[in-house]
């Protein structure tokens, strides 16, 4: 998977977290935000 696809995946997870937060699903949005942050750091330092 190239960097562009990884960035798109992290962005989609983040956007899903925003929509979850807006809809009131705070636990799910917290998990999505955390997974996007961790995935972004792992993918960044993996290369």
PyMOL Python script that loads the backbone (N, CA, C, O; Angstrom):
from pymol import cmd

cmd.read_pdbstr("""\
ATOM      1  N   UNK A   1       0.861  -1.179   0.000  1.00  0.00           N
ATOM      2  CA  UNK A   1       0.000   0.000   0.000  1.00  0.00           C
ATOM      3  C   UNK A   1       0.906   1.241   0.000  1.00  0.00           C
ATOM      4  O   UNK A   1       1.802   1.367   0.835  1.00  0.00           O
ATOM      5  N   UNK A   2       0.663   2.135  -0.932  1.00  0.00           N
ATOM      6  CA  UNK A   2       1.509   3.323  -1.008  1.00  0.00           C
ATOM      7  C   UNK A   2       1.048   4.379   0.001  1.00  0.00           C
ATOM      8  O   UNK A   2       0.002   4.241   0.635  1.00  0.00           O
ATOM      9  N   UNK A   3       1.853   5.434   0.132  1.00  0.00           N
ATOM     10  CA  UNK A   3       1.585   6.457   1.146  1.00  0.00           C
ATOM     11  C   UNK A   3       0.261   7.174   0.922  1.00  0.00           C
ATOM     12  O   UNK A   3      -0.428   7.520   1.882  1.00  0.00           O
ATOM     13  N   UNK A   4      -0.097   7.396  -0.326  1.00  0.00           N
ATOM     14  CA  UNK A   4      -1.352   8.102  -0.604  1.00  0.00           C
ATOM     15  C   UNK A   4      -2.548   7.309  -0.097  1.00  0.00           C
ATOM     16  O   UNK A   4      -3.460   7.877   0.503  1.00  0.00           O
ATOM     17  N   UNK A   5      -2.552   6.004  -0.332  1.00  0.00           N
ATOM     18  CA  UNK A   5      -3.663   5.174   0.143  1.00  0.00           C
ATOM     19  C   UNK A   5      -3.697   5.102   1.662  1.00  0.00           C
ATOM     20  O   UNK A   5      -4.775   5.066   2.257  1.00  0.00           O
ATOM     21  N   UNK A   6      -2.533   5.080   2.293  1.00  0.00           N
ATOM     22  CA  UNK A   6      -2.477   5.084   3.756  1.00  0.00           C
ATOM     23  C   UNK A   6      -3.044   6.390   4.302  1.00  0.00           C
ATOM     24  O   UNK A   6      -3.789   6.387   5.282  1.00  0.00           O
ATOM     25  N   UNK A   7      -2.693   7.498   3.670  1.00  0.00           N
ATOM     26  CA  UNK A   7      -3.217   8.794   4.097  1.00  0.00           C
ATOM     27  C   UNK A   7      -4.726   8.873   3.911  1.00  0.00           C
ATOM     28  O   UNK A   7      -5.429   9.434   4.751  1.00  0.00           O
ATOM     29  N   UNK A   8      -5.224   8.316   2.816  1.00  0.00           N
ATOM     30  CA  UNK A   8      -6.673   8.307   2.574  1.00  0.00           C
ATOM     31  C   UNK A   8      -7.375   7.480   3.647  1.00  0.00           C
ATOM     32  O   UNK A   8      -8.419   7.883   4.158  1.00  0.00           O
ATOM     33  N   UNK A   9      -6.806   6.330   3.988  1.00  0.00           N
ATOM     34  CA  UNK A   9      -7.401   5.467   5.008  1.00  0.00           C
ATOM     35  C   UNK A   9      -7.453   6.172   6.359  1.00  0.00           C
ATOM     36  O   UNK A   9      -8.477   6.129   7.041  1.00  0.00           O
ATOM     37  N   UNK A  10      -6.372   6.812   6.745  1.00  0.00           N
ATOM     38  CA  UNK A  10      -6.347   7.547   8.021  1.00  0.00           C
ATOM     39  C   UNK A  10      -7.336   8.702   7.989  1.00  0.00           C
ATOM     40  O   UNK A  10      -8.011   8.968   8.983  1.00  0.00           O
ATOM     41  N   UNK A  11      -7.426   9.384   6.866  1.00  0.00           N
ATOM     42  CA  UNK A  11      -8.380  10.481   6.733  1.00  0.00           C
ATOM     43  C   UNK A  11      -9.822  10.011   6.841  1.00  0.00           C
ATOM     44  O   UNK A  11     -10.652  10.682   7.454  1.00  0.00           O
ATOM     45  N   UNK A  12     -10.123   8.857   6.244  1.00  0.00           N
ATOM     46  CA  UNK A  12     -11.477   8.318   6.334  1.00  0.00           C
ATOM     47  C   UNK A  12     -11.825   7.907   7.761  1.00  0.00           C
ATOM     48  O   UNK A  12     -12.955   8.104   8.208  1.00  0.00           O
ATOM     49  N   UNK A  13     -10.858   7.339   8.474  1.00  0.00           N
ATOM     50  CA  UNK A  13     -11.092   6.987   9.877  1.00  0.00           C
ATOM     51  C   UNK A  13     -11.360   8.257  10.683  1.00  0.00           C
ATOM     52  O   UNK A  13     -12.251   8.281  11.532  1.00  0.00           O
ATOM     53  N   UNK A  14     -10.592   9.305  10.418  1.00  0.00           N
ATOM     54  CA  UNK A  14     -10.778  10.564  11.133  1.00  0.00           C
ATOM     55  C   UNK A  14     -12.148  11.187  10.825  1.00  0.00           C
ATOM     56  O   UNK A  14     -12.837  11.656  11.732  1.00  0.00           O
ATOM     57  N   UNK A  15     -12.534  11.189   9.557  1.00  0.00           N
ATOM     58  CA  UNK A  15     -13.840  11.739   9.169  1.00  0.00           C
ATOM     59  C   UNK A  15     -14.972  10.936   9.800  1.00  0.00           C
ATOM     60  O   UNK A  15     -15.971  11.510  10.235  1.00  0.00           O
ATOM     61  N   UNK A  16     -14.823   9.614   9.854  1.00  0.00           N
ATOM     62  CA  UNK A  16     -15.833   8.784  10.521  1.00  0.00           C
ATOM     63  C   UNK A  16     -15.915   9.147  11.995  1.00  0.00           C
ATOM     64  O   UNK A  16     -17.003   9.145  12.571  1.00  0.00           O
ATOM     65  N   UNK A  17     -14.784   9.459  12.614  1.00  0.00           N
ATOM     66  CA  UNK A  17     -14.797   9.896  14.009  1.00  0.00           C
ATOM     67  C   UNK A  17     -15.517  11.214  14.185  1.00  0.00           C
ATOM     68  O   UNK A  17     -16.233  11.403  15.169  1.00  0.00           O
ATOM     69  N   UNK A  18     -15.339  12.123  13.252  1.00  0.00           N
ATOM     70  CA  UNK A  18     -16.035  13.415  13.327  1.00  0.00           C
ATOM     71  C   UNK A  18     -17.542  13.213  13.214  1.00  0.00           C
ATOM     72  O   UNK A  18     -18.310  13.794  13.981  1.00  0.00           O
ATOM     73  N   UNK A  19     -17.964  12.387  12.258  1.00  0.00           N
ATOM     74  CA  UNK A  19     -19.397  12.122  12.107  1.00  0.00           C
ATOM     75  C   UNK A  19     -19.957  11.393  13.330  1.00  0.00           C
ATOM     76  O   UNK A  19     -21.091  11.649  13.735  1.00  0.00           O
ATOM     77  N   UNK A  20     -19.181  10.501  13.911  1.00  0.00           N
ATOM     78  CA  UNK A  20     -19.611   9.834  15.129  1.00  0.00           C
ATOM     79  C   UNK A  20     -19.758  10.804  16.285  1.00  0.00           C
ATOM     80  O   UNK A  20     -20.680  10.683  17.091  1.00  0.00           O
ATOM     81  N   UNK A  21     -18.855  11.762  16.367  1.00  0.00           N
ATOM     82  CA  UNK A  21     -18.925  12.768  17.428  1.00  0.00           C
ATOM     83  C   UNK A  21     -20.152  13.657  17.250  1.00  0.00           C
ATOM     84  O   UNK A  21     -20.836  13.982  18.220  1.00  0.00           O
ATOM     85  N   UNK A  22     -20.422  14.042  16.021  1.00  0.00           N
ATOM     86  CA  UNK A  22     -21.574  14.904  15.742  1.00  0.00           C
ATOM     87  C   UNK A  22     -22.879  14.169  16.054  1.00  0.00           C
ATOM     88  O   UNK A  22     -23.829  14.772  16.554  1.00  0.00           O
ATOM     89  N   UNK A  23     -22.926  12.875  15.761  1.00  0.00           N
ATOM     90  CA  UNK A  23     -24.158  12.127  15.983  1.00  0.00           C
ATOM     91  C   UNK A  23     -24.347  11.704  17.436  1.00  0.00           C
ATOM     92  O   UNK A  23     -25.394  11.163  17.789  1.00  0.00           O
ATOM     93  N   UNK A  24     -23.356  11.942  18.274  1.00  0.00           N
ATOM     94  CA  UNK A  24     -23.503  11.630  19.690  1.00  0.00           C
ATOM     95  C   UNK A  24     -22.906  10.308  20.114  1.00  0.00           C
ATOM     96  O   UNK A  24     -23.049   9.921  21.274  1.00  0.00           O
ATOM     97  N   UNK A  25     -22.251   9.612  19.228  1.00  0.00           N
ATOM     98  CA  UNK A  25     -21.610   8.336  19.564  1.00  0.00           C
ATOM     99  C   UNK A  25     -20.189   8.623  20.046  1.00  0.00           C
ATOM    100  O   UNK A  25     -19.219   8.452  19.309  1.00  0.00           O
ATOM    101  N   UNK A  26     -20.092   9.064  21.304  1.00  0.00           N
ATOM    102  CA  UNK A  26     -18.815   9.558  21.801  1.00  0.00           C
ATOM    103  C   UNK A  26     -17.787   8.453  22.021  1.00  0.00           C
ATOM    104  O   UNK A  26     -16.593   8.680  21.825  1.00  0.00           O
ATOM    105  N   UNK A  27     -18.222   7.276  22.419  1.00  0.00           N
ATOM    106  CA  UNK A  27     -17.280   6.173  22.628  1.00  0.00           C
ATOM    107  C   UNK A  27     -16.697   5.732  21.295  1.00  0.00           C
ATOM    108  O   UNK A  27     -15.488   5.532  21.177  1.00  0.00           O
ATOM    109  N   UNK A  28     -17.554   5.579  20.293  1.00  0.00           N
ATOM    110  CA  UNK A  28     -17.086   5.153  18.975  1.00  0.00           C
ATOM    111  C   UNK A  28     -16.174   6.213  18.365  1.00  0.00           C
ATOM    112  O   UNK A  28     -15.151   5.876  17.769  1.00  0.00           O
ATOM    113  N   UNK A  29     -16.531   7.487  18.505  1.00  0.00           N
ATOM    114  CA  UNK A  29     -15.699   8.539  17.928  1.00  0.00           C
ATOM    115  C   UNK A  29     -14.346   8.607  18.635  1.00  0.00           C
ATOM    116  O   UNK A  29     -13.331   8.882  17.993  1.00  0.00           O
ATOM    117  N   UNK A  30     -14.316   8.364  19.935  1.00  0.00           N
ATOM    118  CA  UNK A  30     -13.045   8.358  20.655  1.00  0.00           C
ATOM    119  C   UNK A  30     -12.150   7.237  20.155  1.00  0.00           C
ATOM    120  O   UNK A  30     -10.950   7.432  19.963  1.00  0.00           O
ATOM    121  N   UNK A  31     -12.734   6.061  19.942  1.00  0.00           N
ATOM    122  CA  UNK A  31     -11.962   4.931  19.422  1.00  0.00           C
ATOM    123  C   UNK A  31     -11.444   5.231  18.020  1.00  0.00           C
ATOM    124  O   UNK A  31     -10.301   4.904  17.699  1.00  0.00           O
ATOM    125  N   UNK A  32     -12.270   5.849  17.188  1.00  0.00           N
ATOM    126  CA  UNK A  32     -11.841   6.172  15.822  1.00  0.00           C
ATOM    127  C   UNK A  32     -10.738   7.225  15.821  1.00  0.00           C
ATOM    128  O   UNK A  32      -9.775   7.112  15.063  1.00  0.00           O
ATOM    129  N   UNK A  33     -10.872   8.257  16.670  1.00  0.00           N
ATOM    130  CA  UNK A  33      -9.816   9.271  16.751  1.00  0.00           C
ATOM    131  C   UNK A  33      -8.506   8.659  17.230  1.00  0.00           C
ATOM    132  O   UNK A  33      -7.440   8.955  16.689  1.00  0.00           O
ATOM    133  N   UNK A  34      -8.589   7.814  18.234  1.00  0.00           N
ATOM    134  CA  UNK A  34      -7.377   7.184  18.759  1.00  0.00           C
ATOM    135  C   UNK A  34      -6.726   6.277  17.722  1.00  0.00           C
ATOM    136  O   UNK A  34      -5.504   6.275  17.575  1.00  0.00           O
ATOM    137  N   UNK A  35      -7.540   5.507  17.002  1.00  0.00           N
ATOM    138  CA  UNK A  35      -6.974   4.617  15.987  1.00  0.00           C
ATOM    139  C   UNK A  35      -6.352   5.404  14.840  1.00  0.00           C
ATOM    140  O   UNK A  35      -5.340   4.984  14.279  1.00  0.00           O
ATOM    141  N   UNK A  36      -6.943   6.536  14.486  1.00  0.00           N
ATOM    142  CA  UNK A  36      -6.354   7.363  13.431  1.00  0.00           C
ATOM    143  C   UNK A  36      -5.025   7.953  13.892  1.00  0.00           C
ATOM    144  O   UNK A  36      -4.073   8.021  13.114  1.00  0.00           O
ATOM    145  N   UNK A  37      -4.954   8.375  15.138  1.00  0.00           N
ATOM    146  CA  UNK A  37      -3.709   8.943  15.658  1.00  0.00           C
ATOM    147  C   UNK A  37      -2.613   7.885  15.741  1.00  0.00           C
ATOM    148  O   UNK A  37      -1.472   8.131  15.351  1.00  0.00           O
ATOM    149  N   UNK A  38      -2.965   6.716  16.248  1.00  0.00           N
ATOM    150  CA  UNK A  38      -1.971   5.651  16.362  1.00  0.00           C
ATOM    151  C   UNK A  38      -1.531   5.169  14.986  1.00  0.00           C
ATOM    152  O   UNK A  38      -0.338   4.977  14.749  1.00  0.00           O
ATOM    153  N   UNK A  39      -2.469   4.974  14.089  1.00  0.00           N
ATOM    154  CA  UNK A  39      -2.120   4.515  12.729  1.00  0.00           C
ATOM    155  C   UNK A  39      -1.257   5.543  12.017  1.00  0.00           C
ATOM    156  O   UNK A  39      -0.321   5.183  11.304  1.00  0.00           O
ATOM    157  N   UNK A  40      -1.563   6.807  12.204  1.00  0.00           N
ATOM    158  CA  UNK A  40      -0.744   7.840  11.572  1.00  0.00           C
ATOM    159  C   UNK A  40       0.680   7.832  12.069  1.00  0.00           C
ATOM    160  O   UNK A  40       1.614   7.999  11.286  1.00  0.00           O
ATOM    161  N   UNK A  41       0.859   7.639  13.366  1.00  0.00           N
ATOM    162  CA  UNK A  41       2.212   7.590  13.911  1.00  0.00           C
ATOM    163  C   UNK A  41       2.943   6.315  13.527  1.00  0.00           C
ATOM    164  O   UNK A  41       4.137   6.354  13.232  1.00  0.00           O
ATOM    165  N   UNK A  42       2.260   5.206  13.525  1.00  0.00           N
ATOM    166  CA  UNK A  42       2.890   3.932  13.160  1.00  0.00           C
ATOM    167  C   UNK A  42       3.308   3.956  11.703  1.00  0.00           C
ATOM    168  O   UNK A  42       4.429   3.565  11.375  1.00  0.00           O
ATOM    169  N   UNK A  43       2.437   4.403  10.835  1.00  0.00           N
ATOM    170  CA  UNK A  43       2.758   4.452   9.410  1.00  0.00           C
ATOM    171  C   UNK A  43       3.875   5.456   9.145  1.00  0.00           C
ATOM    172  O   UNK A  43       4.728   5.219   8.289  1.00  0.00           O
ATOM    173  N   UNK A  44       3.880   6.575   9.869  1.00  0.00           N
ATOM    174  CA  UNK A  44       4.910   7.593   9.660  1.00  0.00           C
ATOM    175  C   UNK A  44       6.278   7.078  10.070  1.00  0.00           C
ATOM    176  O   UNK A  44       7.248   7.295   9.343  1.00  0.00           O
ATOM    177  N   UNK A  45       6.390   6.412  11.196  1.00  0.00           N
ATOM    178  CA  UNK A  45       7.685   5.962  11.696  1.00  0.00           C
ATOM    179  C   UNK A  45       8.089   4.602  11.170  1.00  0.00           C
ATOM    180  O   UNK A  45       9.214   4.161  11.405  1.00  0.00           O
ATOM    181  N   UNK A  46       7.197   3.926  10.462  1.00  0.00           N
ATOM    182  CA  UNK A  46       7.515   2.612   9.920  1.00  0.00           C
ATOM    183  C   UNK A  46       8.479   2.733   8.737  1.00  0.00           C
ATOM    184  O   UNK A  46       9.313   1.850   8.532  1.00  0.00           O
ATOM    185  N   UNK A  47       8.379   3.783   7.980  1.00  0.00           N
ATOM    186  CA  UNK A  47       9.220   3.935   6.779  1.00  0.00           C
ATOM    187  C   UNK A  47      10.624   4.326   7.113  1.00  0.00           C
ATOM    188  O   UNK A  47      11.449   4.492   6.214  1.00  0.00           O
TER     189      UNK A  47
END
""", "prot")
cmd.dss("prot")
cmd.show_as("cartoon", "prot")
cmd.util.cbc("prot")
cmd.orient("prot")
